[in-house]
């Protein structure tokens, strides 16, 4: 009705906070004919958010505000080694590696009134461990033909212990239902690429890869399906003319075994079935001067569920970035860019609003010092970031109604960086 501004809300007690610490280290070393690298890291983060998406839809007296907590420590290490072989006019680059990541998380969700708890929704301790090993290589059969291939094996191990409220299709809610258990799964993810270079500055690529997307740990234990398979096929070409012009075009298709959608009403992920995506992209670079470049990245995607033919909710149809960049001009660098996100399909045949944002990034650096700043949303445009279409009730005095809901996009924001290098 126009009663609220972009940064206003029906529940004035919504807010959030987050803090974290990140430590990491890496090194490189030659071991005979091998070049080895290793990285180790640890991250602690703690987040708390109070949100109210449906206002008074589910509870007309107390409202629908929830408190969500995420207390997380994740850590890991990875290492890889590379060796170069050459004979006659051919060469082979061999790569081997291993990676481990562990996540220890305490998750909680509470129903609240102005940040005061009155009912527990979920409370879980979750441990997820991922161990992966991989190997691959790049074989140059001739100047005009290369083959890149590899395989990765991942193992996933889940442990969950806690309780949650479960909402049934009838609307009945089971209170504090225990959920505890373990799950494990593995997946092999091969990839391969054929690269042809019929002439200098012109390449053709044919790529194939299979991988996965992980699911909520609670769903992994509940359904014993820790990962869902995804496959992608891509045909691309790149043309370079001298040092001033670079143009690439890509056509691709992707298949996802089970599209995952988090249903806030049920409080858990729901599988929507298999999906397919078809897309095309164009990338252009023109550098009229040694330190000046104009660029354009344009992508078009059509994402649909295979069984119903419906569009995948939230998948942008158009994404475009263009701008100009000044780099290494007596230490100065500057990037003026425009980001465009096209309309996205929402529930019930609705669509989101498109948006475009102008950013400015600039600074100066030398061998010991880097000073920079970023201005996000330079023109202070009003735009909508996350957008949804669902049923809500913004007041006890009105009937529930379906409508557009959104998170306001970042207004004019300035941040600076100062880096010492040694």
DRENMI-961686 format. One line per field, with one value per residue (C-alpha): residue in one letter; x, y, z. Coordinates in steps of 0.1 Angstrom, whole numbers. Layout:
N
r: (a  ...)
x: (X  ...)
y: (Y  ...)
z: (Z  ...)
END
This chain:
422
r: (x  x  x  x  x  x  x  x  x  x  x  x  x  x  x  x  x  x  x  x  x  x  x  x  x  x  x  x  x  x  x  x  x  x  x  x  x  x  x  x  x  x  x  x  x  x  x  x  x  x  x  x  x  x  x  x  x  x  x  x  x  x  x  x  x  x  x  x  x  x  x  x  x  x  x  x  x  x  x  x  x  x  x  x  x  x  x  x  x  x  x  x  x  x  x  x  x  x  x  x  x  x  x  x  x  x  x  x  x  x  x  x  x  x  x  x  x  x  x  x  x  x  x  x  x  x  x  x  x  x  x  x  x  x  x  x  x  x  x  x  x  x  x  x  x  x  x  x  x  x  x  x  x  x  x  x  x  x  x  x  x  x  x  x  x  x  x  x  x  x  x  x  x  x  x  x  x  x  x  x  x  x  x  x  x  x  x  x  x  x  x  x  x  x  x  x  x  x  x  x  x  x  x  x  x  x  x  x  x  x  x  x  x  x  x  x  x  x  x  x  x  x  x  x  x  x  x  x  x  x  x  x  x  x  x  x  x  x  x  x  x  x  x  x  x  x  x  x  x  x  x  x  x  x  x  x  x  x  x  x  x  x  x  x  x  x  x  x  x  x  x  x  x  x  x  x  x  x  x  x  x  x  x  x  x  x  x  x  x  x  x  x  x  x  x  x  x  x  x  x  x  x  x  x  x  x  x  x  x  x  x  x  x  x  x  x  x  x  x  x  x  x  x  x  x  x  x  x  x  x  x  x  x  x  x  x  x  x  x  x  x  x  x  x  x  x  x  x  x  x  x  x  x  x  x  x  x  x  x  x  x  x  x  x  x  x  x  x  x  x  x  x  x  x  x  x  x  x  x  x  x  x  x  x  x  x  x  x  x  x  x  x  x  x  x  x  x  x  x  x  x  x  x  x  x  x  x  x  x  x  x  x  x  x  x  x  x  x  x  x  x  x)
x: (0  30  29  65  98  123  142  112  93  62  82  106  124  140  178  209  245  276  312  340  378  397  432  450  485  501  534  550  579  598  603  625  606  574  560  539  515  496  470  454  427  403  372  350  317  287  255  221  192  156  133  96  86  48  41  8  -1  6  0  -25  -17  20  32  56  90  118  153  179  213  244  275  300  336  350  385  404  435  444  475  484  514  522  549  557  568  580  589  593  566  543  540  520  512  502  483  475  458  438  414  396  370  352  322  310  278  252  220  189  156  130  97  99  80  102  132  118  116  84  88  116  115  148  180  208  244  257  290  299  332  342  373  383  411  417  440  443  464  468  482  493  492  502  503  466  452  451  432  425  409  406  386  377  364  345  333  307  301  272  262  231  217  188  151  128  91  77  47  25  6  -26  -12  -7  27  46  65  102  105  140  163  196  218  246  248  276  279  305  305  329  331  349  356  372  379  391  408  415  435  432  450  470  446  416  405  376  366  344  339  320  319  299  296  272  254  250  218  209  226  192  179  209  203  165  165  199  206  236  243  224  242  247  261  272  282  298  309  329  353  377  392  422  433  467  469  438  407  394  360  345  312  297  267  260  235  232  212  205  192  170  164  164  141  140  103  102  67  78  112  131  143  120  131  113  127  152  159  177  193  202  224  246  272  293  324  342  374  387  419  426  455  479  463  427  401  363  345  311  299  264  246  212  197  165  161  131  119  119  86  64  82  78  106  130  121  147  169  177  171  196  228  250  281  298  322  357  388  420  449  486  487  516  502  467  437  401  370  336  311  274  257  223  202  171  137  135  105  87  59  24  37  49  83  107  118  150  178  210  236  267  299  332  364  397  430  468  495  533  555  549  515  480  453  419  382  349  317  288  257  274  241  223  196  166  167  153  178  162  126  97  60  40  11  15  -6  10  -15  -40  -67  -65  -70  -40  -30  -5  20  56  82  118  150  161  194  225  222  252  281  317  345  382  412  448  473  510  530  563)
y: (0  23  27  13  24  1  -2  -3  -34  -46  -60  -34  -59  -78  -76  -98  -100  -120  -123  -146  -154  -168  -182  -199  -207  -222  -231  -244  -267  -286  -323  -336  -332  -325  -291  -294  -270  -272  -251  -254  -232  -228  -205  -198  -179  -171  -157  -147  -134  -124  -126  -125  -134  -140  -116  -128  -156  -187  -172  -143  -135  -138  -133  -154  -140  -165  -165  -185  -192  -207  -213  -229  -240  -254  -264  -283  -288  -296  -304  -311  -320  -313  -328  -319  -345  -338  -360  -351  -325  -337  -329  -341  -322  -346  -334  -353  -340  -346  -324  -326  -303  -307  -287  -287  -267  -259  -249  -235  -220  -204  -188  -153  -122  -91  -113  -131  -169  -187  -220  -241  -250  -269  -275  -296  -304  -313  -327  -330  -344  -344  -362  -360  -373  -364  -369  -357  -344  -323  -340  -320  -343  -315  -277  -276  -304  -308  -332  -324  -351  -360  -377  -368  -392  -377  -393  -376  -384  -369  -370  -352  -351  -329  -322  -303  -295  -312  -297  -323  -317  -315  -286  -305  -298  -325  -309  -317  -348  -364  -367  -385  -406  -410  -411  -417  -416  -413  -400  -401  -369  -372  -343  -341  -314  -314  -282  -275  -246  -246  -213  -190  -170  -192  -221  -244  -262  -292  -298  -324  -327  -345  -334  -329  -305  -313  -312  -302  -325  -332  -344  -365  -384  -385  -396  -412  -391  -369  -357  -352  -356  -329  -330  -303  -302  -271  -260  -228  -209  -180  -156  -133  -106  -92  -77  -56  -78  -110  -125  -158  -175  -204  -227  -251  -274  -288  -316  -317  -350  -334  -296  -287  -260  -248  -245  -220  -231  -268  -257  -282  -288  -303  -321  -309  -335  -334  -301  -290  -257  -244  -214  -192  -166  -140  -124  -95  -75  -46  -28  2  13  -7  2  7  -20  -21  -53  -70  -103  -114  -146  -161  -191  -211  -234  -258  -288  -317  -334  -304  -280  -252  -226  -231  -205  -178  -186  -153  -154  -126  -115  -88  -70  -43  -14  0  -8  12  -9  -6  31  43  21  33  10  18  -2  13  -14  -19  -51  -62  -90  -98  -109  -142  -166  -168  -189  -190  -176  -143  -126  -105  -71  -66  -45  -27  -13  8  2  20  3  22  25  26  0  -6  -35  -28  -11  -13  13  9  18  4  23  -1  13  45  61  51  33  17  -20  -53  -81  -114  -115  -139  -143  -160  -157  -134  -114  -81  -72  -90  -67  -79  -111  -131  -122  -133  -107  -98  -98  -86  -78  -43  -41  -25  14  36  20  30  7  10  -14  -9  -37  -40  -66  -81)
z: (0  1  39  44  30  15  48  70  82  99  128  142  164  135  135  132  144  132  142  132  132  102  104  75  63  32  18  -15  -18  -45  -39  -66  -98  -80  -70  -39  -22  11  29  63  78  107  109  138  132  153  139  153  134  143  113  106  70  75  104  119  94  116  150  151  188  192  156  135  146  148  163  144  158  141  161  138  137  104  96  70  49  13  -5  -41  -62  -98  -122  -157  -183  -219  -248  -284  -292  -265  -228  -198  -166  -138  -107  -75  -44  -13  8  41  57  90  102  138  142  168  152  169  161  184  181  197  204  202  207  237  233  239  220  207  170  166  185  169  171  137  125  88  75  39  26  -11  -32  -68  -97  -133  -160  -191  -222  -252  -282  -306  -307  -317  -295  -257  -234  -198  -176  -140  -113  -78  -51  -22  10  33  69  89  125  139  174  184  184  160  155  124  105  88  55  75  95  127  144  163  191  199  177  183  153  158  136  112  74  50  12  -15  -51  -80  -100  -133  -157  -191  -217  -253  -264  -301  -314  -352  -354  -332  -309  -316  -292  -291  -259  -252  -215  -194  -157  -130  -94  -66  -44  -7  12  48  72  89  55  49  82  77  41  38  7  16  -20  -52  -85  -111  -146  -171  -207  -223  -258  -259  -281  -276  -301  -293  -317  -307  -272  -275  -282  -266  -273  -259  -265  -245  -248  -219  -204  -169  -152  -114  -100  -74  -71  -34  -21  15  26  55  63  69  82  60  25  -1  -32  -63  -87  -115  -133  -164  -173  -208  -211  -233  -224  -242  -228  -244  -236  -256  -245  -267  -244  -224  -191  -202  -208  -216  -208  -212  -197  -207  -197  -205  -186  -189  -158  -156  -136  -159  -148  -147  -171  -146  -142  -113  -88  -82  -112  -131  -168  -177  -159  -174  -162  -182  -175  -179  -160  -155  -142  -134  -144  -122  -95  -99  -105  -110  -121  -129  -134  -139  -127  -141  -128  -149  -137  -119  -118  -85  -71  -87  -121  -107  -115  -96  -106  -126  -110  -121  -98  -105  -84  -83  -71  -70  -53  -55  -48  -50  -38  -1  2  -12  -4  -19  -16  -29  -34  -38  -54  -65  -76  -44  -65  -48  -58  -45  -37  -26  -38  -30  -36  -8  17  47  71  81  108  131  117  81  62  49  14  -12  -23  -32  -4  -8  10  1  -19  -4  -5  -11  8  11  25  24  26  37  31  39  20  29)
END
